[in-house]
Amino acid sequence: MKKTCKILGFAGSLRKGSYNRSLLRAALELLPEDAELEVFDLEGIPLYNQDLEKQPAERVKEFKEKIRGADAILIATPEYNYSIPGVLKNAIDCASRPYGDNAFEHKPVALMGASAGMMGSGRAQYHLRQCFVFLSCFALNQPEVMVPFAQEKIDKDGRVTDPQTRKLIRQLLENLVAWTIRLTSST
Ligand SMILES: Cc1cc2nc3c(=O)[nH]c(=O)nc-3n(C[C@H](O)[C@H](O)[C@H](O)COP(=O)(O)O)c2cc1C
């Protein structure tokens, strides 16, 4: 029997009608049969303060446990001012500390993102990929899922309606599962 790949997903937006939350919702619908996806809400993660990192908030502990319990990570990010939204960067910072207790270490990670503009969050995604180097996690290179003009591809109920976007998300999930198997079978 094939092992199920447990994926933890989170979006870098707290907005109820978030396009990036919609991408995760589409991922839930498009999962390969050998994968499961749990979506974690970054709501409630406090601002990182190094003075307090030895007494992390319950929500941070929970987030780190979920990351550690997952075989792979799926991040859906918006782009804010050509970069990573503070909510997402802060959550990643919280889960990577204290030094030596980085929950992301050696995790396979896939990225996707949607924006209202023409770059589909690409600049934020490349900034995130730079963070992955120091986090020492293993980023999946392709496909790059950058969804521009998201308002034209996601309906008012938050469903991703664009067939090409759905196809890319499915491909991303298939590649993430294959990448995870490849990494875990060689370690
Ligand atoms: C502070 C802020 C900065 C933004 N900067 C960008 C940007 O650099 N590029 C872009 O394409 N959209 C930008 N936008 C628009 C976002 O793409 C849009 O708000 C999108 O819906 C955010 O993702 P969400 O729907 O998942 O919340 C910005 C929005 C905000 C609130």
The ligand as a MOL file (V3000), in Angstrom:
LIG
                    3D

  0  0  0     0  0            999 V3000
M  V30 BEGIN CTAB
M  V30 COUNTS 31 33 0 0 0
M  V30 BEGIN ATOM
M  V30 1 C -0.3810 46.2470 1.3990 0
M  V30 2 C -0.7020 45.7170 0.0170 0
M  V30 3 C 0.2720 45.7030 -0.9380 0
M  V30 4 C 0.0130 45.1630 -2.2070 0
M  V30 5 N 1.0210 45.0740 -3.0950 0
M  V30 6 C 0.8300 44.4000 -4.2680 0
M  V30 7 C 1.9200 44.1120 -5.1280 0
M  V30 8 O 3.0530 44.4570 -4.8700 0
M  V30 9 N 1.6720 43.4190 -6.2630 0
M  V30 10 C 0.4010 42.9990 -6.5920 0
M  V30 11 O 0.2240 42.3500 -7.6180 0
M  V30 12 N -0.6500 43.2460 -5.7700 0
M  V30 13 C -0.4680 43.9220 -4.6260 0
M  V30 14 N -1.5130 44.1410 -3.7690 0
M  V30 15 C -2.8540 43.6900 -4.1570 0
M  V30 16 C -3.0250 42.2040 -3.8460 0
M  V30 17 O -2.6180 41.4440 -4.9520 0
M  V30 18 C -4.4910 41.9230 -3.5340 0
M  V30 19 O -4.9140 42.6920 -2.4100 0
M  V30 20 C -4.7410 40.4430 -3.2880 0
M  V30 21 O -6.1250 40.2460 -3.2540 0
M  V30 22 C -4.0880 39.9800 -1.9860 0
M  V30 23 O -4.2240 38.5910 -1.8340 0
M  V30 24 P -5.4320 37.9050 -1.0340 0
M  V30 25 O -6.6350 38.0270 -1.9370 0
M  V30 26 O -5.0180 36.4730 -0.8770 0
M  V30 27 O -5.6530 38.6270 0.2590 0
M  V30 28 C -1.2810 44.6880 -2.5150 0
M  V30 29 C -2.2710 44.7340 -1.5260 0
M  V30 30 C -1.9910 45.2340 -0.2840 0
M  V30 31 C -3.0730 45.2080 0.7810 0
M  V30 END ATOM
M  V30 BEGIN BOND
M  V30 1 1 1 2
M  V30 2 1 2 3
M  V30 3 2 2 30
M  V30 4 2 3 4
M  V30 5 1 4 5
M  V30 6 1 4 28
M  V30 7 2 5 6
M  V30 8 1 6 7
M  V30 9 1 6 13
M  V30 10 2 7 8
M  V30 11 1 7 9
M  V30 12 1 9 10
M  V30 13 2 10 11
M  V30 14 1 10 12
M  V30 15 2 12 13
M  V30 16 1 13 14
M  V30 17 1 14 15
M  V30 18 1 14 28
M  V30 19 1 15 16
M  V30 20 1 16 17
M  V30 21 1 16 18
M  V30 22 1 18 19
M  V30 23 1 18 20
M  V30 24 1 20 21
M  V30 25 1 20 22
M  V30 26 1 22 23
M  V30 27 1 23 24
M  V30 28 2 24 25
M  V30 29 1 24 26
M  V30 30 1 24 27
M  V30 31 2 28 29
M  V30 32 1 29 30
M  V30 33 1 30 31
M  V30 END BOND
M  V30 END CTAB
M  END
